[in-house]
Amino acid sequence: MESNRRNFLRNSFASVSGIAAATMLPGNLFGQGTYNTNQIEEIVLQPAKRPVPKETIRFSVVGINHGHILGMVESLIEGGGQLVAVYSKEPELLPDFTKRFPNAKIAKSEAEILEDNSIQLVASAAIPVERAPLGIRVMKSGKDYMTDKPGILTFDQFKEVKKVQKETKRIYSIVYSERLSNPASVKAGELILSGAIGKVVQTIGMGPHRMRPETRPDWFFYPEKAGGILCDIGSHQCDQFLFYTGSKQAEVSSSQVGNFNNPKYPQYSDFGDMNVRSPHATGYIRIDWFTPDGLDTWGDGRTFILGTEGYIEMRKYIDIAGRKGGNHLFLVNQKETKYYDCSQVYMPYGEQLVSDVVNRTETAMSQDHCFLATELALTAQKIAYKLNV
């Protein structure tokens, strides 16, 4: 008993001594020095004074089935484009469009636009399955084409689009708006180009969306018409992976989809993820339709970009930590930690595309990049393991 008592006292003193010694060690040895770094610098980026766009084009719209067309048209107008006419085979969709753009002439047919030689570009947000066939007709008419994503739904369409684009030398531009139409995404590209986080080795893209079935058109729930979750909103993330990693080649290593909460539409998938890789970088992509109604926007979209010298996080549409609005960017590297309010960053895609139409250049997006992002999304959709839910 006395021996056990001595061992207990000895161990107790050792524990107390250990605690006392630990208090003299640097706090960060145990991760306690997290907030002992320099104060985070907060930067509100101001709008840059920009000259009037140098170039101008005449463009028209065919197909207004998705609301993205409004932002697409605005980007072209801000970039120097002149909206001439709009055609919709569903006349009930026209009032919302013409209210926003009252100067647009309402065309009586698609042919009226395609046969107008003064029109240089056609923009479209038609039902997804109709976008590639329309783009082929547009290119064959001698015009460039700007389409909402997904811009191509099947590999048969993909093969024909690439063939006609090569033959006609026209521009086939798919608007991956989570990068091209988001100020924080534009700023992230500038920071990476400046070397702020070294060489990019991985991206993680999260693209949650809100699902309200009663607000969605019937075609939305059928993959043969809308493309499926990886082909559709997954294409945004494929574009970002290629852009931020500077990858010219890439492949899909795995993908999966599931329908967890929409039994009324058995062909539909409300969840999907995929892994992609290039010779020098990897990417993980997760997309879903589970944004709860309690969130004050349609999705808490985030992108994480890992570099050899630091990392970037974008909270594109909301910061649930408390900052107002969207377009939040966080930068951490070997020198500093910064927060950027990117709300007023200029988005150059529309102006660049107008310039490309005039000068036959590829400043907005190379054609190879445009097609590769779509090819990754199509591949992921095709090979996806279907979760048994």
Long-range contacts (C-beta under 8 A, 24 or more apart in sequence): 37-337, 38-336, 38-337, 40-337, 40-338, 40-339, 41-336, 41-337, 41-338, 41-339, 42-338, 42-339, 42-341, 43-338, 43-339, 43-340, 43-341, 44-341, 45-187, 45-340, 45-341, 45-342, 45-343, 45-344, 45-345, 46-344, 47-344, 47-345, 47-346, 48-346, 50-346, 52-80, 53-78, 53-79, 53-80, 53-351, 53-354, 53-355, 54-80, 54-355, 55-80, 55-354, 55-355, 55-357, 55-358, 55-359, 56-80, 56-81, 56-82, 56-354, 56-358, 57-81, 57-82, 57-120, 57-121, 57-354, 57-357, 57-358, 58-82, 58-84, 58-118, 58-119, 58-120, 59-83, 59-84, 59-119, 59-120, 59-121, 59-122, 59-123, 59-146, 60-84, 60-85, 60-86, 60-87, 60-107, 60-113, 60-116, 60-119, 60-121, 60-122, 60-123, 61-85, 61-86, 61-87, 61-97, 61-104, 61-122, 61-123, 61-124, 62-86, 62-87, 62-88, 62-110, 62-113, 62-122, 62-123, 62-124, 62-126, 62-134, 62-138, 63-87, 63-88, 63-89, 63-124, 63-125, 63-126, 63-127, 63-130, 63-131, 63-134, 64-88, 64-90, 64-93, 64-94, 64-97, 64-125, 64-126, 65-90, 65-93, 65-125, 65-126, 65-127, 65-217, 65-219, 66-125, 66-148, 67-125, 68-125, 68-148, 68-175, 68-177, 69-97, 69-123, 69-124, 69-125, 69-148, 70-97, 70-100, 71-177, 71-181, 72-123, 72-125, 72-146, 72-148, 72-175, 73-100, 73-101, 73-123, 74-350, 75-181, 75-347, 75-349, 75-350, 75-353, 76-121, 76-123, 76-146, 76-350, 76-353, 76-354, 77-350, 78-350, 78-351, 79-348, 79-349, 79-350, 79-351, 79-352, 79-353, 79-354, 79-355, 80-351, 80-354, 80-355, 81-121, 81-350, 81-354, 84-116, 84-118, 84-119, 85-112, 85-113, 85-116, 85-119, 87-112, 87-113, 110-134, 110-137, 114-138, 114-141, 114-143, 115-141, 117-142, 119-143, 120-144, 120-357, 121-145, 121-146, 121-171, 121-353, 121-357, 122-146, 123-147, 124-148, 127-219, 127-225, 127-226, 128-153, 128-219, 128-225, 128-226, 128-227, 128-232, 129-153, 129-219, 129-224, 129-225, 129-226, 129-227, 132-157, 132-158, 132-160, 132-161, 133-157, 135-161, 135-172, 136-160, 136-161, 136-164, 138-170, 139-164, 139-165, 139-168, 139-170, 139-172, 140-164, 140-168, 142-168, 142-170, 143-170, 144-170, 144-171, 144-172, 144-173, 144-356, 144-357, 145-170, 145-171, 145-172, 145-173, 146-171, 146-173, 146-175, 146-353, 147-172, 147-173, 147-174, 147-175, 148-174, 148-175, 148-177, 149-174, 149-175, 149-176, 149-177, 149-232, 149-233, 149-235, 149-236, 150-174, 150-226, 150-227, 150-231, 150-232, 150-235, 150-374, 150-377, 151-175, 151-235, 151-370, 151-374, 152-374, 152-378, 153-224, 153-226, 153-227, 153-231, 153-378, 154-378, 155-378, 155-382, 158-371, 158-374, 158-375, 158-378, 162-371, 165-367, 169-360, 171-353, 171-356, 171-357, 171-367, 172-367, 172-370, 172-371, 173-353, 173-364, 173-365, 173-370, 174-235, 174-370, 174-373, 174-374, 175-349, 176-235, 176-236, 176-239, 176-240, 176-373, 177-236, 178-207, 178-236, 178-237, 178-239, 178-240, 178-301, 178-316, 179-236, 179-239, 179-240, 179-243, 180-347, 180-349, 180-364, 180-365, 181-347, 181-349, 182-314, 182-316, 182-327, 182-347, 183-327, 183-342, 183-343, 183-344, 183-345, 183-346, 183-347, 184-314, 184-315, 184-316, 184-326, 184-327, 184-328, 184-329, 184-340, 184-342, 184-345, 185-240, 185-303, 185-314, 185-316, 186-342, 186-345, 186-346, 186-347, 186-348, 187-329, 187-340, 187-342, 187-345, 188-244, 188-303, 188-305, 188-312, 188-314, 188-329, 189-243, 189-244, 191-312, 191-329, 191-331, 192-244, 192-305, 192-307, 192-312, 195-309, 196-307, 196-309, 196-310, 196-312, 196-331, 196-333, 197-305, 197-306, 197-307, 197-308, 197-309, 197-310, 197-311, 197-312, 197-331, 197-333, 198-307, 198-308, 198-309, 198-310, 198-333, 199-280, 199-307, 199-308, 199-309, 200-244, 200-245, 200-246, 200-281, 200-305, 200-306, 200-307, 201-245, 201-280, 201-281, 201-282, 201-306, 201-307, 201-308, 202-245, 202-281, 202-282, 202-283, 202-284, 202-305, 202-306, 203-240, 203-241, 203-244, 203-245, 203-281, 203-283, 203-284, 203-303, 203-304, 203-305, 203-306, 204-283, 204-284, 204-285, 204-303, 204-304, 204-306, 205-236, 205-237, 205-240, 205-241, 205-283, 205-284, 205-285, 205-286, 205-302, 205-303, 205-304, 206-286, 206-287, 206-300, 206-301, 206-302, 206-303, 207-233, 207-234, 207-236, 207-237, 207-285, 207-286, 207-287, 207-288, 207-299, 207-301, 208-287, 208-288, 208-289, 208-290, 208-291, 208-299, 208-300, 208-301, 209-233, 209-287, 209-288, 209-289, 209-291, 209-298, 209-299, 210-289, 210-291, 210-293, 210-295, 210-298, 210-299, 211-261, 211-262, 211-270, 211-289, 211-290, 211-291, 213-262, 213-264, 221-262, 221-265, 221-267, 221-268, 222-265, 222-267, 222-268, 223-267, 223-268, 223-269, 223-381, 227-381, 228-257, 228-269, 228-272, 228-381, 228-384, 229-257, 229-269, 229-270, 229-271, 229-272, 229-287, 229-288, 229-289, 229-381, 230-255, 230-257, 230-269, 230-272, 230-274, 230-287, 230-377, 230-380, 230-381, 230-384, 231-377, 231-378, 231-380, 231-381, 232-377, 233-287, 234-272, 234-274, 234-285, 234-287, 234-377, 234-380, 234-381, 235-373, 235-374, 235-376, 235-377, 237-283, 237-285, 237-287, 238-276, 238-285, 238-372, 238-373, 238-374, 238-376, 238-377, 238-380, 239-369, 239-373, 240-303, 241-276, 241-281, 241-283, 241-285, 241-376, 242-278, 242-369, 242-372, 242-373, 242-376, 243-369, 244-303, 244-305, 245-278, 245-280, 245-281, 245-283, 247-278, 247-279, 247-280, 247-281, 248-278, 248-368, 248-369, 248-372, 249-278, 249-279, 249-372, 250-276, 250-277, 250-278, 250-372, 250-376, 251-276, 251-277, 251-278, 251-376, 251-379, 252-276, 252-376, 252-379, 252-380, 252-383, 253-277, 254-385, 255-379, 255-380, 255-381, 255-383, 255-384, 255-385, 256-384, 256-385, 256-386, 256-387, 257-381, 257-384, 257-385, 257-386, 257-387, 258-386, 258-387, 258-389, 259-389, 260-290, 260-389, 261-289, 261-290, 262-289, 271-387, 272-380, 272-384, 274-380, 274-384, 276-376, 276-380, 295-320, 297-326, 307-333, 309-333, 309-334, 310-334
